[in-house]
């Protein structure tokens, strides 16, 4: 998890992160039903929420898919993913909006 000073230093700077998406618990066995780590209900169809092991809950990110130029604004409201080197997990709705839902993973500019 990044500290406040590390977050402040990142404002206005771009990072490339390996990202995946997660879906409704009925479709995604790794996504438990219930609340996110922030206490909010997970909304897989909305293109505005994400999970991250490095950004604290409440962090607002502008994410862009460099393969097609599509972008979205998301707010981190959950912890994870914990697979490999992935540092961002967006909702299924966000992955659809960014055009990588079928692939499952993408390099995103944050």
mmCIF file of the C-alpha atoms, coordinates in Angstrom:
data_MODEL
# 
_entry.id   MODEL 
# 
loop_
_atom_site.group_PDB 
_atom_site.id 
_atom_site.type_symbol 
_atom_site.label_atom_id 
_atom_site.label_alt_id 
_atom_site.label_comp_id 
_atom_site.label_asym_id 
_atom_site.label_entity_id 
_atom_site.label_seq_id 
_atom_site.pdbx_PDB_ins_code 
_atom_site.Cartn_x 
_atom_site.Cartn_y 
_atom_site.Cartn_z 
_atom_site.occupancy 
_atom_site.B_iso_or_equiv 
_atom_site.pdbx_formal_charge 
_atom_site.auth_seq_id 
_atom_site.auth_comp_id 
_atom_site.auth_asym_id 
_atom_site.auth_atom_id 
_atom_site.pdbx_PDB_model_num 
ATOM 1   C CA . UNK A 1 1   ? 0.000   0.000   0.000   1.00 0.00 ? 1   UNK A CA 1 
ATOM 2   C CA . UNK A 1 2   ? 1.335   3.432   -0.928  1.00 0.00 ? 2   UNK A CA 1 
ATOM 3   C CA . UNK A 1 3   ? 1.769   6.048   1.778   1.00 0.00 ? 3   UNK A CA 1 
ATOM 4   C CA . UNK A 1 4   ? 0.186   9.495   1.625   1.00 0.00 ? 4   UNK A CA 1 
ATOM 5   C CA . UNK A 1 5   ? 3.501   11.077  0.615   1.00 0.00 ? 5   UNK A CA 1 
ATOM 6   C CA . UNK A 1 6   ? 3.969   8.477   -2.142  1.00 0.00 ? 6   UNK A CA 1 
ATOM 7   C CA . UNK A 1 7   ? 0.428   9.207   -3.396  1.00 0.00 ? 7   UNK A CA 1 
ATOM 8   C CA . UNK A 1 8   ? 1.057   12.971  -3.384  1.00 0.00 ? 8   UNK A CA 1 
ATOM 9   C CA . UNK A 1 9   ? 4.260   12.441  -5.403  1.00 0.00 ? 9   UNK A CA 1 
ATOM 10  C CA . UNK A 1 10  ? 2.267   10.506  -8.051  1.00 0.00 ? 10  UNK A CA 1 
ATOM 11  C CA . UNK A 1 11  ? -0.266  13.270  -8.745  1.00 0.00 ? 11  UNK A CA 1 
ATOM 12  C CA . UNK A 1 12  ? 0.106   14.270  -12.393 1.00 0.00 ? 12  UNK A CA 1 
ATOM 13  C CA . UNK A 1 13  ? 2.395   11.351  -13.215 1.00 0.00 ? 13  UNK A CA 1 
ATOM 14  C CA . UNK A 1 14  ? 1.552   8.328   -15.363 1.00 0.00 ? 14  UNK A CA 1 
ATOM 15  C CA . UNK A 1 15  ? 2.137   4.689   -14.487 1.00 0.00 ? 15  UNK A CA 1 
ATOM 16  C CA . UNK A 1 16  ? 1.610   1.570   -16.581 1.00 0.00 ? 16  UNK A CA 1 
ATOM 17  C CA . UNK A 1 17  ? -0.044  -1.184  -14.556 1.00 0.00 ? 17  UNK A CA 1 
ATOM 18  C CA . UNK A 1 18  ? -0.970  -4.756  -15.314 1.00 0.00 ? 18  UNK A CA 1 
ATOM 19  C CA . UNK A 1 19  ? -4.730  -4.924  -14.788 1.00 0.00 ? 19  UNK A CA 1 
ATOM 20  C CA . UNK A 1 20  ? -7.472  -7.514  -14.807 1.00 0.00 ? 20  UNK A CA 1 
ATOM 21  C CA . UNK A 1 21  ? -11.191 -7.400  -14.161 1.00 0.00 ? 21  UNK A CA 1 
ATOM 22  C CA . UNK A 1 22  ? -13.498 -9.075  -11.727 1.00 0.00 ? 22  UNK A CA 1 
ATOM 23  C CA . UNK A 1 23  ? -17.147 -9.902  -12.039 1.00 0.00 ? 23  UNK A CA 1 
ATOM 24  C CA . UNK A 1 24  ? -20.240 -10.852 -10.103 1.00 0.00 ? 24  UNK A CA 1 
ATOM 25  C CA . UNK A 1 25  ? -19.622 -13.626 -7.598  1.00 0.00 ? 25  UNK A CA 1 
ATOM 26  C CA . UNK A 1 26  ? -22.011 -15.877 -9.533  1.00 0.00 ? 26  UNK A CA 1 
ATOM 27  C CA . UNK A 1 27  ? -19.640 -15.692 -12.536 1.00 0.00 ? 27  UNK A CA 1 
ATOM 28  C CA . UNK A 1 28  ? -16.265 -15.211 -10.829 1.00 0.00 ? 28  UNK A CA 1 
ATOM 29  C CA . UNK A 1 29  ? -15.280 -17.854 -8.294  1.00 0.00 ? 29  UNK A CA 1 
ATOM 30  C CA . UNK A 1 30  ? -12.474 -15.646 -6.937  1.00 0.00 ? 30  UNK A CA 1 
ATOM 31  C CA . UNK A 1 31  ? -14.832 -12.764 -6.112  1.00 0.00 ? 31  UNK A CA 1 
ATOM 32  C CA . UNK A 1 32  ? -16.711 -13.525 -2.916  1.00 0.00 ? 32  UNK A CA 1 
ATOM 33  C CA . UNK A 1 33  ? -20.261 -12.223 -2.576  1.00 0.00 ? 33  UNK A CA 1 
ATOM 34  C CA . UNK A 1 34  ? -20.833 -9.430  -0.142  1.00 0.00 ? 34  UNK A CA 1 
ATOM 35  C CA . UNK A 1 35  ? -19.086 -6.197  0.651   1.00 0.00 ? 35  UNK A CA 1 
ATOM 36  C CA . UNK A 1 36  ? -15.817 -4.770  -0.626  1.00 0.00 ? 36  UNK A CA 1 
ATOM 37  C CA . UNK A 1 37  ? -12.978 -3.949  1.766   1.00 0.00 ? 37  UNK A CA 1 
ATOM 38  C CA . UNK A 1 38  ? -14.346 -0.381  1.961   1.00 0.00 ? 38  UNK A CA 1 
ATOM 39  C CA . UNK A 1 39  ? -17.706 -1.706  3.200   1.00 0.00 ? 39  UNK A CA 1 
ATOM 40  C CA . UNK A 1 40  ? -19.506 -0.916  -0.069  1.00 0.00 ? 40  UNK A CA 1 
ATOM 41  C CA . UNK A 1 41  ? -21.499 -3.440  -2.060  1.00 0.00 ? 41  UNK A CA 1 
ATOM 42  C CA . UNK A 1 42  ? -19.562 -4.536  -5.162  1.00 0.00 ? 42  UNK A CA 1 
ATOM 43  C CA . UNK A 1 43  ? -21.151 -3.239  -8.381  1.00 0.00 ? 43  UNK A CA 1 
ATOM 44  C CA . UNK A 1 44  ? -19.711 -5.344  -11.235 1.00 0.00 ? 44  UNK A CA 1 
ATOM 45  C CA . UNK A 1 45  ? -21.794 -3.707  -13.983 1.00 0.00 ? 45  UNK A CA 1 
ATOM 46  C CA . UNK A 1 46  ? -20.814 -0.135  -13.087 1.00 0.00 ? 46  UNK A CA 1 
ATOM 47  C CA . UNK A 1 47  ? -17.779 1.303   -14.844 1.00 0.00 ? 47  UNK A CA 1 
ATOM 48  C CA . UNK A 1 48  ? -16.572 3.294   -11.860 1.00 0.00 ? 48  UNK A CA 1 
ATOM 49  C CA . UNK A 1 49  ? -14.982 0.978   -9.299  1.00 0.00 ? 49  UNK A CA 1 
ATOM 50  C CA . UNK A 1 50  ? -11.739 -0.905  -8.894  1.00 0.00 ? 50  UNK A CA 1 
ATOM 51  C CA . UNK A 1 51  ? -9.575  -2.879  -6.494  1.00 0.00 ? 51  UNK A CA 1 
ATOM 52  C CA . UNK A 1 52  ? -5.888  -2.381  -5.856  1.00 0.00 ? 52  UNK A CA 1 
ATOM 53  C CA . UNK A 1 53  ? -3.261  -3.685  -3.458  1.00 0.00 ? 53  UNK A CA 1 
ATOM 54  C CA . UNK A 1 54  ? -1.201  -0.482  -3.841  1.00 0.00 ? 54  UNK A CA 1 
ATOM 55  C CA . UNK A 1 55  ? -3.765  2.345   -3.899  1.00 0.00 ? 55  UNK A CA 1 
ATOM 56  C CA . UNK A 1 56  ? -5.786  3.001   -0.732  1.00 0.00 ? 56  UNK A CA 1 
ATOM 57  C CA . UNK A 1 57  ? -9.584  2.897   -0.718  1.00 0.00 ? 57  UNK A CA 1 
ATOM 58  C CA . UNK A 1 58  ? -11.013 6.208   -1.912  1.00 0.00 ? 58  UNK A CA 1 
ATOM 59  C CA . UNK A 1 59  ? -8.248  6.874   -4.454  1.00 0.00 ? 59  UNK A CA 1 
ATOM 60  C CA . UNK A 1 60  ? -9.657  8.214   -7.726  1.00 0.00 ? 60  UNK A CA 1 
ATOM 61  C CA . UNK A 1 61  ? -7.790  7.149   -10.853 1.00 0.00 ? 61  UNK A CA 1 
ATOM 62  C CA . UNK A 1 62  ? -8.022  8.072   -14.511 1.00 0.00 ? 62  UNK A CA 1 
ATOM 63  C CA . UNK A 1 63  ? -7.266  4.851   -16.390 1.00 0.00 ? 63  UNK A CA 1 
ATOM 64  C CA . UNK A 1 64  ? -6.627  4.599   -20.140 1.00 0.00 ? 64  UNK A CA 1 
ATOM 65  C CA . UNK A 1 65  ? -6.215  1.610   -22.405 1.00 0.00 ? 65  UNK A CA 1 
ATOM 66  C CA . UNK A 1 66  ? -3.297  2.562   -24.709 1.00 0.00 ? 66  UNK A CA 1 
ATOM 67  C CA . UNK A 1 67  ? -4.346  -0.117  -27.231 1.00 0.00 ? 67  UNK A CA 1 
ATOM 68  C CA . UNK A 1 68  ? -7.541  1.754   -28.161 1.00 0.00 ? 68  UNK A CA 1 
ATOM 69  C CA . UNK A 1 69  ? -7.428  5.135   -26.380 1.00 0.00 ? 69  UNK A CA 1 
ATOM 70  C CA . UNK A 1 70  ? -10.542 4.435   -24.281 1.00 0.00 ? 70  UNK A CA 1 
ATOM 71  C CA . UNK A 1 71  ? -10.527 5.784   -20.725 1.00 0.00 ? 71  UNK A CA 1 
ATOM 72  C CA . UNK A 1 72  ? -12.534 5.714   -17.503 1.00 0.00 ? 72  UNK A CA 1 
ATOM 73  C CA . UNK A 1 73  ? -12.452 7.316   -14.072 1.00 0.00 ? 73  UNK A CA 1 
ATOM 74  C CA . UNK A 1 74  ? -12.575 4.781   -11.248 1.00 0.00 ? 74  UNK A CA 1 
ATOM 75  C CA . UNK A 1 75  ? -12.504 4.945   -7.483  1.00 0.00 ? 75  UNK A CA 1 
ATOM 76  C CA . UNK A 1 76  ? -10.648 2.253   -5.568  1.00 0.00 ? 76  UNK A CA 1 
ATOM 77  C CA . UNK A 1 77  ? -13.071 0.646   -3.117  1.00 0.00 ? 77  UNK A CA 1 
ATOM 78  C CA . UNK A 1 78  ? -11.594 -2.820  -2.652  1.00 0.00 ? 78  UNK A CA 1 
ATOM 79  C CA . UNK A 1 79  ? -8.340  -4.663  -1.979  1.00 0.00 ? 79  UNK A CA 1 
ATOM 80  C CA . UNK A 1 80  ? -6.698  -7.038  -4.466  1.00 0.00 ? 80  UNK A CA 1 
ATOM 81  C CA . UNK A 1 81  ? -5.942  -8.491  -6.963  1.00 0.00 ? 81  UNK A CA 1 
ATOM 82  C CA . UNK A 1 82  ? -3.379  -10.889 -5.605  1.00 0.00 ? 82  UNK A CA 1 
ATOM 83  C CA . UNK A 1 83  ? -2.442  -12.718 -8.816  1.00 0.00 ? 83  UNK A CA 1 
ATOM 84  C CA . UNK A 1 84  ? 1.058   -12.327 -10.200 1.00 0.00 ? 84  UNK A CA 1 
ATOM 85  C CA . UNK A 1 85  ? 2.112   -8.740  -10.777 1.00 0.00 ? 85  UNK A CA 1 
ATOM 86  C CA . UNK A 1 86  ? -1.365  -7.268  -11.270 1.00 0.00 ? 86  UNK A CA 1 
ATOM 87  C CA . UNK A 1 87  ? -1.792  -3.970  -9.462  1.00 0.00 ? 87  UNK A CA 1 
ATOM 88  C CA . UNK A 1 88  ? -5.346  -3.098  -10.504 1.00 0.00 ? 88  UNK A CA 1 
ATOM 89  C CA . UNK A 1 89  ? -8.574  -5.042  -10.791 1.00 0.00 ? 89  UNK A CA 1 
ATOM 90  C CA . UNK A 1 90  ? -11.435 -3.131  -12.396 1.00 0.00 ? 90  UNK A CA 1 
ATOM 91  C CA . UNK A 1 91  ? -15.108 -4.032  -12.435 1.00 0.00 ? 91  UNK A CA 1 
ATOM 92  C CA . UNK A 1 92  ? -16.537 -5.907  -15.429 1.00 0.00 ? 92  UNK A CA 1 
ATOM 93  C CA . UNK A 1 93  ? -18.314 -2.671  -16.450 1.00 0.00 ? 93  UNK A CA 1 
ATOM 94  C CA . UNK A 1 94  ? -15.001 -0.793  -16.509 1.00 0.00 ? 94  UNK A CA 1 
ATOM 95  C CA . UNK A 1 95  ? -13.305 -3.562  -18.512 1.00 0.00 ? 95  UNK A CA 1 
ATOM 96  C CA . UNK A 1 96  ? -16.171 -3.407  -21.031 1.00 0.00 ? 96  UNK A CA 1 
ATOM 97  C CA . UNK A 1 97  ? -15.828 0.389   -21.260 1.00 0.00 ? 97  UNK A CA 1 
ATOM 98  C CA . UNK A 1 98  ? -12.043 0.093   -21.757 1.00 0.00 ? 98  UNK A CA 1 
ATOM 99  C CA . UNK A 1 99  ? -12.425 -2.700  -24.324 1.00 0.00 ? 99  UNK A CA 1 
ATOM 100 C CA . UNK A 1 100 ? -10.488 -5.519  -22.673 1.00 0.00 ? 100 UNK A CA 1 
ATOM 101 C CA . UNK A 1 101 ? -13.198 -7.623  -20.995 1.00 0.00 ? 101 UNK A CA 1 
ATOM 102 C CA . UNK A 1 102 ? -12.854 -10.480 -23.491 1.00 0.00 ? 102 UNK A CA 1 
ATOM 103 C CA . UNK A 1 103 ? -9.058  -10.670 -23.024 1.00 0.00 ? 103 UNK A CA 1 
ATOM 104 C CA . UNK A 1 104 ? -9.331  -10.466 -19.243 1.00 0.00 ? 104 UNK A CA 1 
ATOM 105 C CA . UNK A 1 105 ? -6.055  -8.603  -18.693 1.00 0.00 ? 105 UNK A CA 1 
ATOM 106 C CA . UNK A 1 106 ? -4.481  -5.451  -20.098 1.00 0.00 ? 106 UNK A CA 1 
ATOM 107 C CA . UNK A 1 107 ? -1.701  -2.944  -19.537 1.00 0.00 ? 107 UNK A CA 1 
ATOM 108 C CA . UNK A 1 108 ? -3.406  0.291   -18.496 1.00 0.00 ? 108 UNK A CA 1 
ATOM 109 C CA . UNK A 1 109 ? -2.064  3.811   -18.100 1.00 0.00 ? 109 UNK A CA 1 
ATOM 110 C CA . UNK A 1 110 ? -3.011  5.223   -14.702 1.00 0.00 ? 110 UNK A CA 1 
# 
